[in-house]
Amino acid sequence: MRTSPATASNDPPAAGVPAAGAFEQALERRLGPVVRALLWTALGGYLSFVLGGQLTGHSGVPFWLRLAPCLPLALLVVLGQVHRAPRHYGALGLAALAWLELGIFLNGYARPEGLAWILPAYVVVPIAASPIWLKRRHFVAAAVICALLGPLPLLVLEPAGRWELFQYLNYMVIALVVAAVLNGYQVRLIRQHLELEQQLRLRADVDQLTGVATRVRFLEGARHLLIAAIDSGAPLAVLYVDADHFKQLNDAHGHAAGDAALASMGRILRENLRGDDLIGRIGGEEFAVLLPGLDGVAARATAERLRCAVMQVRGAGQALSISIGVAARNHETSLEPLLARADQALSAAKRGGRNRVEMAS
C-alpha cells in the first residue's frame, strides 16, 4: 500500500507507533512556536530586569554593559522569525539561554545585594525554558549553562558565605529538578499525542479489515501516480478485482466468513504485488490496483498471478476466486476514464464465467 506520493509499501504500518525519526521531526515542528515565544519573553524579561535594577539600586557594572546582551537577544529573536527550519531551534534556544545567563551575572556582579539580587532569576530561567529542550542533548546542555555559566563566575569573583552558597545550591537543584519533571512530562504528552494522530491517520488511510488503502486514499495516491506517468512517459495499468460469488458466501456462511475471505484477499494482494504498486479497497468486495511502469502485457500477467494465488485459499470450506479487469493507459489524462475501462473489463470477465482475467480494449 502506498503511504505517500513519494514512498510506498505493501505492508500496513505498525498501528500508533511513530518511527523514531518521525517522532523527532514532529517534536521539532511543535517546538517552533514555543521557541519564538520564549525568545521574545527572554528579550522583554531581560530588558525589564536591567531597567528595574537601574531604578532600584546601584551596580558596579556600567548600565550600557548590562544592557548590551539585549542586542544579541534581539538578533536571536529576528533569527527565530527568519530561520524556521526545525534543526535551528535547539541552537537558537541555547544561544539565548547563554546570553541571558551572562546578562544575569552582569546585573548581579558588584552589587550590594550580591547573589540575593539575582538568585530568583537563576531559579526562574531553567523552569521557564524547560519546554524548549525536547531533545535530551539540548536539555543537558541547557542544565549545564543554567548551573554554571551565570552563577559560577559570580561565586568565584565574589565568594559567598555559607548561607548564600547553601541557598544557591538548594534553589538551583530544585529549579533543575522541576525543569526536568516538566520537560519529561511534556515530551510524554507530545509522544502520546503523536501516537493518537498516527492511529487516526491509519484509520483514515488504511482499510482495517484488508490492510490496503481506503477508497479515498487510493484515489488520492492514484492521481499522483498517473501524473507522474504522464510526466515521465512511463506505462501504467489498472486492475479492477472483484470476489466471485461473494454474496452467496455471506448468505450461506455468515459475514464472519465473508470478512475472513476479504482479509485473505487483501493479504494476497499485498504479498504478490510490488512495493510501488498501489492497492485500494474500492467498496464491498471490490479492489483496485494501480501498476506504475507496467504495460498491458505485464499487467495481464500480474493479474493472472493474483488470480491463481487467490485460488489456493479456501474460505468456509470452498475455494475462493476472483475476476479481474485490466486496463493499460492509452491517452487518458485523468483517472476516472482509466478506472472506467478497467471496470468494463471486469464486467466482461463476470459475463464470461468469472474466475478469469479480461483485458480492456
Backbone hydrogen bonds in HBPLUS format (Angstrom, degrees):
<---DONOR---> <-ACCEPTOR-->    atom                        ^
c    i                          cat <-CA-CA->   ^        H-A-AA   ^      H-
h    n   atom  resd res      DA  || num        DHA   H-A  angle D-A-AA Bond
n    s   type  num  typ     dist DA aas  dist angle  dist       angle   num
A0009-SER N   A0001-MET O   2.83 MM   8  4.97 154.3  1.90 123.2 130.6     1
A0004-SER N   A0007-THR O   3.16 MM   3  5.31 145.9  2.28 164.3 154.6     2
A0023-PHE N   A0019-ALA O   2.83 MM   4  6.11 152.8  1.90 154.8 163.3     3
A0024-GLU N   A0020-ALA O   3.01 MM   4  6.31 159.5  2.05 151.9 156.5     4
A0025-GLN N   A0021-GLY O   3.01 MM   4  6.25 162.1  2.04 149.6 154.4     5
A0026-ALA N   A0022-ALA O   2.91 MM   4  6.08 155.8  1.97 146.0 152.8     6
A0027-LEU N   A0023-PHE O   2.94 MM   4  6.16 155.6  2.00 149.1 155.8     7
A0028-GLU N   A0024-GLU O   3.03 MM   4  6.31 160.2  2.07 149.0 153.9     8
A0029-ARG N   A0025-GLN O   2.96 MM   4  6.25 152.4  2.03 147.1 154.7     9
A0030-ARG N   A0026-ALA O   3.09 MM   4  6.31 157.2  2.14 147.9 153.1    10
A0031-LEU N   A0027-LEU O   2.93 MM   4  6.08 125.2  2.23 138.0 153.8    11
A0035-VAL N   A0031-LEU O   2.89 MM   4  6.08 163.0  1.92 164.5 170.1    12
A0036-ARG N   A0032-GLY O   3.03 MM   4  6.29 168.7  2.05 162.4 164.8    13
A0037-ALA N   A0033-PRO O   3.02 MM   4  6.13 157.7  2.07 143.1 149.3    14
A0038-LEU N   A0034-VAL O   2.92 MM   4  6.12 160.8  1.96 151.8 157.1    15
A0039-LEU N   A0035-VAL O   2.87 MM   4  6.06 145.9  1.98 148.9 158.5    16
A0040-TRP N   A0036-ARG O   3.21 MM   4  6.44 161.0  2.24 145.6 149.3    17
A0041-THR N   A0037-ALA O   2.97 MM   4  6.23 154.1  2.04 142.8 151.0    18
A0042-ALA N   A0038-LEU O   2.75 MM   4  5.90 155.1  1.81 145.4 151.6    19
A0043-LEU N   A0039-LEU O   3.08 MM   4  6.31 162.9  2.11 148.5 152.3    20
A0044-GLY N   A0040-TRP O   2.96 MM   4  6.16 174.1  1.96 155.5 157.3    21
A0045-GLY N   A0041-THR O   2.72 MM   4  5.70 161.4  1.76 149.4 155.9    22
A0046-TYR N   A0042-ALA O   2.91 MM   4  5.88 158.4  1.96 142.8 149.0    23
A0047-LEU N   A0043-LEU O   3.05 MM   4  6.17 164.2  2.07 148.2 152.8    24
A0048-SER N   A0044-GLY O   3.03 MM   4  6.18 158.3  2.08 145.6 151.6    25
A0049-PHE N   A0045-GLY O   2.91 MM   4  6.09 150.1  2.00 142.4 151.2    26
A0050-VAL N   A0046-TYR O   2.92 MM   4  6.21 158.9  1.97 156.9 160.7    27
A0051-LEU N   A0047-LEU O   3.05 MM   4  6.24 169.8  2.07 151.2 154.2    28
A0052-GLY N   A0048-SER O   2.84 MM   4  5.91 156.5  1.90 145.9 153.3    29
A0053-GLY N   A0049-PHE O   2.96 MM   4  6.11 154.5  2.02 142.7 149.6    30
A0054-GLN N   A0050-VAL O   2.96 MM   4  6.20 148.8  2.06 146.4 155.1    31
A0055-LEU N   A0051-LEU O   3.05 MM   4  6.27 148.4  2.15 145.9 153.4    32
A0056-THR N   A0052-GLY O   3.04 MM   4  6.09 138.1  2.22 145.2 155.7    33
A0060-GLY N   A0110-ALA O   2.86 MM  50  4.75 138.8  2.03 120.0 132.8    34
A0065-LEU N   A0062-PRO O   3.13 MM   3  5.37 123.7  2.46 100.1 113.8    35
A0066-ARG N   A0062-PRO O   3.07 MM   4  6.47 156.3  2.13 152.8 159.7    36
A0067-LEU N   A0063-PHE O   2.90 MM   4  6.09 138.2  2.07 144.8 157.3    37
A0068-ALA N   A0064-TRP O   2.97 MM   4  6.00 121.0  2.33 131.9 146.0    38
A0068-ALA N   A0065-LEU O   3.24 MM   3  4.99 139.0  2.42  90.6 101.9    39
A0070-CYS N   A0067-LEU O   3.00 MM   3  5.82 159.0  2.04 125.5 132.2    40
A0071-LEU N   A0068-ALA O   2.99 MM   3  5.87 153.5  2.06 129.3 133.8    41
A0073-LEU N   A0069-PRO O   3.11 MM   4  6.22 158.2  2.16 148.3 155.2    42
A0074-ALA N   A0070-CYS O   2.82 MM   4  5.93 149.7  1.91 143.2 151.2    43
A0075-LEU N   A0071-LEU O   2.96 MM   4  6.27 153.8  2.03 149.8 157.6    44
A0076-LEU N   A0072-PRO O   2.91 MM   4  6.15 152.0  1.99 145.9 152.9    45
A0077-VAL N   A0073-LEU O   3.01 MM   4  6.32 145.0  2.13 141.0 150.6    46
A0078-VAL N   A0074-ALA O   3.08 MM   4  6.43 156.2  2.14 147.6 152.9    47
A0079-LEU N   A0075-LEU O   2.92 MM   4  6.23 160.2  1.96 149.5 155.2    48
A0080-GLY N   A0076-LEU O   2.86 MM   4  6.01 148.5  1.96 142.4 150.9    49
A0081-GLN N   A0077-VAL O   3.18 MM   4  6.51 135.5  2.39 139.0 149.9    50
A0081-GLN N   A0078-VAL O   3.04 MM   3  5.18 130.9  2.29  98.8 111.9    51
A0082-VAL N   A0078-VAL O   2.97 MM   4  6.26 146.9  2.08 148.6 158.7    52
A0083-HIS N   A0079-LEU O   2.76 MM   4  5.54 157.3  1.81 148.4 155.0    53
A0088-HIS N   A0085-ALA O   2.99 MM   3  5.80 164.4  2.01 128.6 133.1    54
A0089-TYR N   A0086-PRO O   3.16 MM   3  5.55 154.4  2.23 112.3 119.3    55
A0092-LEU N   A0088-HIS O   2.97 MM   4  6.16 162.2  2.01 159.8 165.3    56
A0093-GLY N   A0089-TYR O   2.96 MM   4  6.16 164.8  1.99 154.4 158.4    57
A0094-LEU N   A0090-GLY O   3.00 MM   4  6.21 160.3  2.04 149.2 154.4    58
A0095-ALA N   A0091-ALA O   2.95 MM   4  6.08 159.7  1.99 149.0 154.6    59
A0096-ALA N   A0092-LEU O   2.99 MM   4  6.20 163.0  2.02 151.0 155.5    60
A0097-LEU N   A0093-GLY O   2.97 MM   4  6.15 156.2  2.03 145.4 152.3    61
A0098-ALA N   A0094-LEU O   2.94 MM   4  6.17 157.1  2.00 148.6 154.2    62
A0099-TRP N   A0095-ALA O   3.11 MM   4  6.39 166.1  2.13 153.7 156.2    63
A0100-LEU N   A0096-ALA O   2.92 MM   4  6.05 151.5  2.00 146.0 154.8    64
A0101-GLU N   A0097-LEU O   2.90 MM   4  6.11 161.4  1.94 152.3 156.5    65
A0102-LEU N   A0098-ALA O   3.00 MM   4  6.21 158.7  2.05 147.8 153.9    66
A0103-GLY N   A0099-TRP O   2.91 MM   4  6.05 154.6  1.98 142.4 149.4    67
A0104-ILE N   A0100-LEU O   2.94 MM   4  6.22 152.7  2.02 147.7 154.9    68
A0105-PHE N   A0101-GLU O   3.07 MM   4  6.34 154.9  2.13 145.3 151.6    69
A0106-LEU N   A0102-LEU O   3.04 MM   4  6.39 157.1  2.10 148.5 154.3    70
A0107-ASN N   A0103-GLY O   3.06 MM   4  6.32 145.5  2.18 145.5 154.5    71
A0108-GLY N   A0104-ILE O   3.09 MM   4  6.33 126.5  2.39 139.3 153.0    72
A0108-GLY N   A0105-PHE O   3.05 MM   3  5.15 139.0  2.23  99.5 111.5    73
A0109-TYR N   A0105-PHE O   2.92 MM   4  6.02 140.7  2.08 155.6 165.5    74
A0114-GLY N   A0111-ARG O   2.90 MM   3  5.30 143.5  2.03 113.6 124.9    75
A0117-TRP N   A0114-GLY O   3.14 MM   3  5.85 146.7  2.26 116.3 123.7    76
A0118-ILE N   A0115-LEU O   3.16 MM   3  5.62 129.3  2.43 109.1 120.5    77
A0119-LEU N   A0115-LEU O   2.91 MM   4  5.80 131.3  2.15 157.2 171.9    78
A0121-ALA N   A0118-ILE O   3.06 MM   3  5.37 121.4  2.41 105.4 119.8    79
A0122-TYR N   A0118-ILE O   3.15 MM   4  6.53 153.4  2.22 153.1 161.0    80
A0123-VAL N   A0119-LEU O   3.14 MM   4  6.46 139.0  2.32 148.1 159.3    81
A0123-VAL N   A0120-PRO O   3.18 MM   3  5.11 129.3  2.45  92.2 105.5    82
A0124-VAL N   A0120-PRO O   2.91 MM   4  6.14 161.1  1.95 152.8 157.6    83
A0125-VAL N   A0121-ALA O   3.03 MM   4  5.96 169.9  2.04 153.0 155.2    84
A0128-ALA N   A0124-VAL O   2.84 MM   4  5.96 167.7  1.85 165.8 169.8    85
A0129-ALA N   A0125-VAL O   2.93 MM   4  6.00 150.9  2.02 153.0 161.0    86
A0130-SER N   A0127-ILE O   3.34 MM   3  5.28 153.2  2.42  98.2 105.9    87
A0132-ILE N   A0129-ALA O   3.00 MM   3  5.81 158.1  2.05 128.6 134.6    88
A0134-LEU N   A0132-ILE O   2.88 MM   2  5.87 131.1  2.12 113.0  97.9    89
A0138-HIS N   A0135-LYS O   3.10 MM   3  5.41 122.6  2.44 104.2 118.1    90
A0139-PHE N   A0135-LYS O   3.03 MM   4  6.37 156.1  2.09 154.3 161.8    91
A0140-VAL N   A0136-ARG O   2.95 MM   4  6.21 164.7  1.97 157.8 161.0    92
A0141-ALA N   A0137-ARG O   3.06 MM   4  6.19 161.6  2.09 141.6 146.9    93
A0142-ALA N   A0138-HIS O   2.88 MM   4  6.04 158.2  1.93 147.9 154.1    94
A0143-ALA N   A0139-PHE O   2.88 MM   4  6.10 155.6  1.94 149.9 156.5    95
A0144-VAL N   A0140-VAL O   3.04 MM   4  6.32 155.3  2.10 149.4 155.4    96
A0145-ILE N   A0141-ALA O   3.04 MM   4  6.29 160.5  2.08 148.8 154.0    97
A0146-CYS N   A0142-ALA O   2.91 MM   4  6.12 164.7  1.93 152.8 156.8    98
A0147-ALA N   A0143-ALA O   2.95 MM   4  6.03 153.2  2.02 143.7 151.1    99
A0148-LEU N   A0144-VAL O   2.93 MM   4  5.84 147.5  2.04 148.0 155.4   100
A0149-LEU N   A0145-ILE O   2.99 MM   4  4.95 129.8  2.25 118.7 133.5   101
A0152-LEU N   A0148-LEU O   3.03 MM   4  4.99 142.7  2.17 126.7 137.3   102
A0155-LEU N   A0151-PRO O   2.89 MM   4  6.13 158.6  1.93 160.2 166.5   103
A0156-VAL N   A0152-LEU O   2.99 MM   4  6.20 142.7  2.13 149.4 159.8   104
A0157-LEU N   A0153-PRO O   2.86 MM   4  5.99 164.2  1.89 151.3 155.5   105
A0158-GLU N   A0154-LEU O   2.78 MM   4  5.58 154.9  1.84 145.0 152.6   106
A0165-LEU N   A0161-GLY O   2.88 MM   4  6.06 162.5  1.91 155.4 161.0   107
A0166-PHE N   A0162-ARG O   2.82 MM   4  5.98 157.4  1.87 148.1 154.6   108
A0167-GLN N   A0163-TRP O   2.91 MM   4  6.16 158.0  1.96 147.9 154.0   109
A0168-TYR N   A0164-GLU O   2.93 MM   4  6.19 162.6  1.96 149.0 153.6   110
A0169-LEU N   A0165-LEU O   2.95 MM   4  6.20 175.7  1.95 157.1 157.5   111
A0170-ASN N   A0166-PHE O   2.86 MM   4  5.90 164.5  1.89 152.0 157.1   112
A0171-TYR N   A0167-GLN O   2.88 MM   4  5.96 173.8  1.88 155.5 157.6   113
A0172-MET N   A0168-TYR O   2.85 MM   4  5.88 155.4  1.91 150.9 158.7   114
A0173-VAL N   A0169-LEU O   3.00 MM   4  6.07 160.6  2.04 145.6 150.4   115
A0174-ILE N   A0170-ASN O   3.09 MM   4  6.34 163.7  2.11 148.6 153.3   116
A0175-ALA N   A0171-TYR O   2.85 MM   4  6.01 159.6  1.89 146.1 152.1   117
A0176-LEU N   A0172-MET O   2.94 MM   4  6.13 164.6  1.96 152.8 155.8   118
A0177-VAL N   A0173-VAL O   2.95 MM   4  6.08 159.2  1.99 151.1 157.1   119
A0178-VAL N   A0174-ILE O   2.92 MM   4  6.07 167.1  1.93 153.3 157.1   120
A0179-ALA N   A0175-ALA O   2.91 MM   4  6.07 156.9  1.96 144.6 151.7   121
A0180-ALA N   A0176-LEU O   2.89 MM   4  6.07 154.7  1.95 143.7 150.3   122
A0181-VAL N   A0177-VAL O   2.92 MM   4  6.20 157.4  1.98 151.5 157.5   123
A0182-LEU N   A0178-VAL O   2.93 MM   4  6.13 170.8  1.93 156.4 158.6   124
A0183-ASN N   A0179-ALA O   2.85 MM   4  5.92 158.8  1.89 146.9 153.7   125
A0184-GLY N   A0180-ALA O   2.88 MM   4  5.99 166.6  1.90 148.2 151.9   126
A0185-TYR N   A0181-VAL O   2.92 MM   4  6.06 159.0  1.96 149.7 155.9   127
A0186-GLN N   A0182-LEU O   2.96 MM   4  6.12 156.5  2.01 146.9 153.0   128
A0187-VAL N   A0183-ASN O   2.97 MM   4  6.24 164.9  2.00 154.7 158.5   129
A0188-ARG N   A0184-GLY O   3.01 MM   4  6.18 158.9  2.06 145.7 151.5   130
A0189-LEU N   A0185-TYR O   2.98 MM   4  6.22 156.2  2.04 145.8 152.3   131
A0190-ILE N   A0186-GLN O   2.91 MM   4  6.16 161.9  1.95 154.7 159.4   132
A0191-ARG N   A0187-VAL O   2.90 MM   4  6.11 157.4  1.96 148.2 154.7   133
A0192-GLN N   A0188-ARG O   2.96 MM   4  6.19 162.7  1.99 150.5 154.7   134
A0193-HIS N   A0189-LEU O   2.90 MM   4  6.12 153.0  1.97 145.5 153.6   135
A0194-LEU N   A0190-ILE O   2.86 MM   4  6.11 155.1  1.92 150.2 156.6   136
A0195-GLU N   A0191-ARG O   2.93 MM   4  6.19 157.0  1.98 151.1 157.3   137
A0196-LEU N   A0192-GLN O   2.99 MM   4  6.22 154.0  2.06 144.6 151.4   138
A0197-GLU N   A0193-HIS O   2.92 MM   4  6.20 156.4  1.98 146.5 153.3   139
A0198-GLN N   A0194-LEU O   2.84 MM   4  6.08 154.1  1.90 147.3 154.7   140
A0199-GLN N   A0195-GLU O   2.96 MM   4  6.23 156.7  2.01 146.5 152.2   141
A0200-LEU N   A0196-LEU O   2.96 MM   4  6.22 163.1  1.99 153.2 157.3   142
A0201-ARG N   A0197-GLU O   2.84 MM   4  6.02 155.3  1.90 149.0 156.4   143
A0202-LEU N   A0198-GLN O   2.91 MM   4  6.11 156.4  1.96 148.8 155.1   144
A0203-ARG N   A0199-GLN O   2.98 MM   4  6.23 155.1  2.04 146.3 153.2   145
A0204-ALA N   A0200-LEU O   3.04 MM   4  6.27 143.3  2.17 140.5 150.2   146
A0205-ASP N   A0201-ARG O   2.86 MM   4  6.03 145.3  1.98 146.9 156.9   147
A0206-VAL N   A0202-LEU O   2.73 MM   4  5.33 160.6  1.77 149.1 152.8   148
A0214-THR N   A0205-ASP O   2.94 MM   9  5.54 154.1  2.01 130.9 132.8   149
A0207-ASP N   A0212-VAL O   2.71 MM   5  5.56 167.5  1.72 173.2 177.7   150
A0211-GLY N   A0207-ASP O   2.81 MM   4  5.36 149.1  1.90 155.6 161.8   151
A0213-ALA N   A0279-ILE O   3.10 MM  66  6.07 147.9  2.20 142.1 140.1   152
A0281-ARG N   A0213-ALA O   2.91 MM  68  6.25 159.7  1.95 176.5 170.6   153
A0218-PHE N   A0214-THR O   2.79 MM   4  5.94 157.6  1.84 154.6 161.6   154
A0219-LEU N   A0215-ARG O   2.97 MM   4  6.17 170.4  1.98 156.0 157.8   155
A0220-GLU N   A0216-VAL O   3.05 MM   4  6.25 157.0  2.11 147.2 153.8   156
A0221-GLY N   A0217-ARG O   2.97 MM   4  6.17 170.5  1.98 152.0 154.3   157
A0222-ALA N   A0218-PHE O   2.73 MM   4  5.85 156.9  1.78 155.6 163.2   158
A0223-ARG N   A0219-LEU O   3.11 MM   4  6.21 152.5  2.19 141.8 147.1   159
A0224-HIS N   A0220-GLU O   3.38 MM   4  6.73 154.5  2.45 143.6 149.8   160
A0225-LEU N   A0221-GLY O   3.03 MM   4  6.35 158.3  2.08 150.2 156.1   161
A0226-LEU N   A0222-ALA O   2.89 MM   4  6.10 155.4  1.95 149.1 156.0   162
A0227-ILE N   A0223-ARG O   3.03 MM   4  6.21 163.6  2.06 149.0 152.8   163
A0228-ALA N   A0224-HIS O   3.01 MM   4  6.26 157.8  2.06 147.2 153.5   164
A0229-ALA N   A0225-LEU O   2.92 MM   4  6.17 152.8  2.00 146.4 153.6   165
A0230-ILE N   A0226-LEU O   2.92 MM   4  6.20 158.1  1.97 152.6 158.4   166
A0231-ASP N   A0227-ILE O   2.94 MM   4  6.15 163.0  1.97 151.5 156.0   167
A0232-SER N   A0228-ALA O   3.01 MM   4  6.13 155.8  2.07 145.9 152.0   168
A0233-GLY N   A0229-ALA O   2.75 MM   4  5.53 129.7  2.00 141.0 153.2   169
A0293-GLY N   A0235-PRO O   2.80 MM  58  4.86 144.0  1.93 151.2 143.6   170
A0329-ARG N   A0236-LEU O   2.79 MM  93  5.60 176.4  1.79 167.2 166.6   171
A0237-ALA N   A0291-LEU O   3.19 MM  54  5.10 154.9  2.26 124.0 131.6   172
A0291-LEU N   A0237-ALA O   2.77 MM  54  5.10 175.3  1.77 159.5 158.8   173
A0238-VAL N   A0327-ALA O   2.78 MM  89  5.25 156.2  1.84 147.1 155.2   174
A0327-ALA N   A0238-VAL O   2.93 MM  89  5.25 158.1  1.98 153.3 158.5   175
A0239-LEU N   A0289-VAL O   2.81 MM  50  4.96 158.1  1.85 146.5 153.2   176
A0289-VAL N   A0239-LEU O   2.89 MM  50  4.96 154.5  1.96 142.1 146.9   177
A0240-TYR N   A0325-GLY O   2.78 MM  85  4.97 155.6  1.84 147.9 155.0   178
A0325-GLY N   A0240-TYR O   2.83 MM  85  4.97 157.9  1.88 142.9 150.2   179
A0241-VAL N   A0287-PHE O   2.76 MM  46  4.95 172.8  1.76 151.6 153.2   180
A0287-PHE N   A0241-VAL O   2.76 MM  46  4.95 164.1  1.79 146.8 151.9   181
A0242-ASP N   A0323-SER O   2.98 MM  81  5.44 155.3  2.04 158.1 164.4   182
A0323-SER N   A0242-ASP O   2.95 MM  81  5.44 161.3  1.98 157.1 162.1   183
A0244-ASP N   A0321-SER O   2.99 MM  77  5.65 177.8  1.99 142.3 143.0   184
A0249-LEU N   A0245-HIS O   3.20 MM   4  6.50 151.0  2.29 143.5 151.3   185
A0250-ASN N   A0246-PHE O   2.99 MM   4  6.33 161.0  2.02 153.9 158.2   186
A0251-ASP N   A0247-LYS O   2.85 MM   4  6.07 165.4  1.87 153.8 158.2   187
A0252-ALA N   A0248-GLN O   2.87 MM   4  5.89 158.7  1.92 146.6 152.1   188
A0253-HIS N   A0249-LEU O   2.95 MM   4  5.81 157.3  2.00 146.1 152.2   189
A0254-GLY N   A0250-ASN O   2.75 MM   4  4.66 137.1  1.93 131.0 135.5   190
A0258-GLY N   A0254-GLY O   3.33 MM   4  6.72 154.4  2.40 140.9 148.2   191
A0259-ASP N   A0255-HIS O   2.78 MM   4  6.01 158.3  1.82 152.7 157.9   192
A0260-ALA N   A0256-ALA O   2.98 MM   4  6.19 155.9  2.04 143.4 150.0   193
A0261-ALA N   A0257-ALA O   2.99 MM   4  6.24 149.9  2.08 144.2 152.2   194
A0262-LEU N   A0258-GLY O   2.98 MM   4  6.29 159.5  2.03 150.5 155.6   195
A0263-ALA N   A0259-ASP O   2.88 MM   4  6.10 159.7  1.92 151.8 157.7   196
A0264-SER N   A0260-ALA O   2.99 MM   4  6.18 152.1  2.07 141.8 149.1   197
A0265-MET N   A0261-ALA O   2.93 MM   4  6.25 155.0  2.00 147.6 154.6   198
A0266-GLY N   A0262-LEU O   2.91 MM   4  6.19 162.7  1.94 154.1 158.1   199
A0267-ARG N   A0263-ALA O   3.02 MM   4  6.25 157.8  2.07 146.0 151.8   200
A0268-ILE N   A0264-SER O   2.89 MM   4  6.13 162.1  1.92 152.8 157.6   201
A0269-LEU N   A0265-MET O   2.92 MM   4  6.13 164.1  1.95 155.2 159.2   202
A0270-ARG N   A0266-GLY O   3.05 MM   4  6.24 163.2  2.08 147.7 152.2   203
A0271-GLU N   A0267-ARG O   2.90 MM   4  6.08 156.6  1.96 150.9 157.6   204
A0272-ASN N   A0268-ILE O   2.98 MM   4  5.96 140.4  2.14 147.4 156.0   205
A0277-ASP N   A0274-ARG O   3.22 MM   3  5.36 155.9  2.28 103.6 110.7   206
A0278-LEU N   A0290-LEU O   3.09 MM  12  5.06 159.8  2.13 144.7 149.1   207
A0290-LEU N   A0278-LEU O   2.82 MM  12  5.06 159.7  1.86 147.2 154.1   208
A0280-GLY N   A0288-ALA O   2.89 MM   8  5.34 154.9  1.96 161.2 164.9   209
A0288-ALA N   A0280-GLY O   2.87 MM   8  5.34 158.6  1.91 152.4 158.4   210
A0282-ILE N   A0286-GLU O   2.94 MM   4  5.56 133.3  2.17 127.8 140.6   211
A0286-GLU N   A0283-GLY O   2.86 MM   3  5.37 166.5  1.87 142.9 145.8   212
A0299-ALA N   A0295-ASP O   2.90 MM   4  6.01 156.2  1.95 153.0 160.8   213
A0300-ARG N   A0296-GLY O   2.90 MM   4  6.05 154.9  1.97 147.8 153.9   214
A0301-ALA N   A0297-VAL O   3.09 MM   4  6.39 156.9  2.14 147.4 153.5   215
A0302-THR N   A0298-ALA O   2.97 MM   4  6.24 152.7  2.04 144.9 152.6   216
A0303-ALA N   A0299-ALA O   2.90 MM   4  6.18 156.1  1.96 147.9 154.4   217
A0304-GLU N   A0300-ARG O   2.95 MM   4  6.24 157.0  2.00 151.0 156.5   218
A0305-ARG N   A0301-ALA O   3.03 MM   4  6.27 153.6  2.10 144.6 151.7   219
A0306-LEU N   A0302-THR O   3.01 MM   4  6.33 154.8  2.07 150.2 156.7   220
A0307-ARG N   A0303-ALA O   2.92 MM   4  6.20 160.1  1.96 151.2 156.9   221
A0308-CYS N   A0304-GLU O   3.01 MM   4  6.22 161.8  2.04 150.2 154.2   222
A0309-ALA N   A0305-ARG O   3.01 MM   4  6.19 153.2  2.08 143.3 151.1   223
A0310-VAL N   A0306-LEU O   2.97 MM   4  6.22 158.3  2.02 155.2 159.6   224
A0311-MET N   A0307-ARG O   3.22 MM   4  6.44 148.9  2.32 141.6 149.6   225
A0312-GLN N   A0309-ALA O   3.19 MM   3  5.48 151.1  2.28 104.0 112.4   226
A0313-VAL N   A0310-VAL O   3.03 MM   3  5.55 165.0  2.05 117.6 122.5   227
A0320-LEU N   A0313-VAL O   3.08 MM   7  6.02 165.1  2.10 163.4 160.1   228
A0315-GLY N   A0318-GLN O   2.69 MM   3  5.35 153.3  1.76 168.8 160.1   229
A0318-GLN N   A0315-GLY O   3.11 MM   3  5.35 159.9  2.15 109.9 116.2   230
A0324-ILE N   A0356-ARG O   3.02 MM  32  6.44 162.7  2.05 157.6 161.2   231
A0358-GLU N   A0324-ILE O   2.95 MM  34  6.41 160.6  1.99 163.0 169.0   232
A0326-VAL N   A0358-GLU O   2.87 MM  32  6.17 154.4  1.93 161.3 168.4   233
A0360-ALA N   A0326-VAL O   2.70 MM  34  5.85 161.2  1.73 172.6 175.1   234
A0338-LEU N   A0335-LEU O   3.09 MM   3  5.43 118.3  2.49 107.7 122.6   235
A0339-LEU N   A0335-LEU O   3.02 MM   4  6.28 163.0  2.05 161.9 167.3   236
A0340-ALA N   A0336-GLU O   2.87 MM   4  6.04 154.0  1.93 152.2 160.2   237
A0341-ARG N   A0337-PRO O   3.04 MM   4  6.28 150.8  2.12 143.8 150.0   238
A0342-ALA N   A0338-LEU O   3.16 MM   4  6.47 157.3  2.22 146.3 152.2   239
A0343-ASP N   A0339-LEU O   2.85 MM   4  6.09 151.6  1.93 148.0 156.6   240
A0344-GLN N   A0340-ALA O   2.93 MM   4  6.17 151.8  2.01 145.4 152.5   241
A0345-ALA N   A0341-ARG O   3.03 MM   4  6.29 151.3  2.12 143.4 151.1   242
A0346-LEU N   A0342-ALA O   2.94 MM   4  6.23 145.7  2.06 141.5 151.3   243
A0347-SER N   A0343-ASP O   2.99 MM   4  6.32 154.9  2.06 147.4 153.5   244
A0348-ALA N   A0344-GLN O   3.05 MM   4  6.36 149.7  2.15 142.3 150.4   245
A0349-ALA N   A0345-ALA O   2.97 MM   4  6.31 147.1  2.08 142.5 151.4   246
A0349-ALA N   A0346-LEU O   3.03 MM   3  4.98 116.0  2.46  92.7 108.6   247
A0350-LYS N   A0346-LEU O   2.96 MM   4  6.32 149.3  2.05 149.7 158.2   248
A0351-ARG N   A0347-SER O   2.94 MM   4  6.24 160.8  1.98 149.4 154.3   249
A0352-GLY N   A0348-ALA O   2.88 MM   4  6.00 138.8  2.05 140.0 151.6   250
A0354-ARG N   A0349-ALA O   3.03 MM   5  5.58 153.1  2.11 154.9 152.8   251
A0353-GLY N   A0350-LYS O   3.26 MM   3  5.61 166.6  2.28 110.4 113.1   252
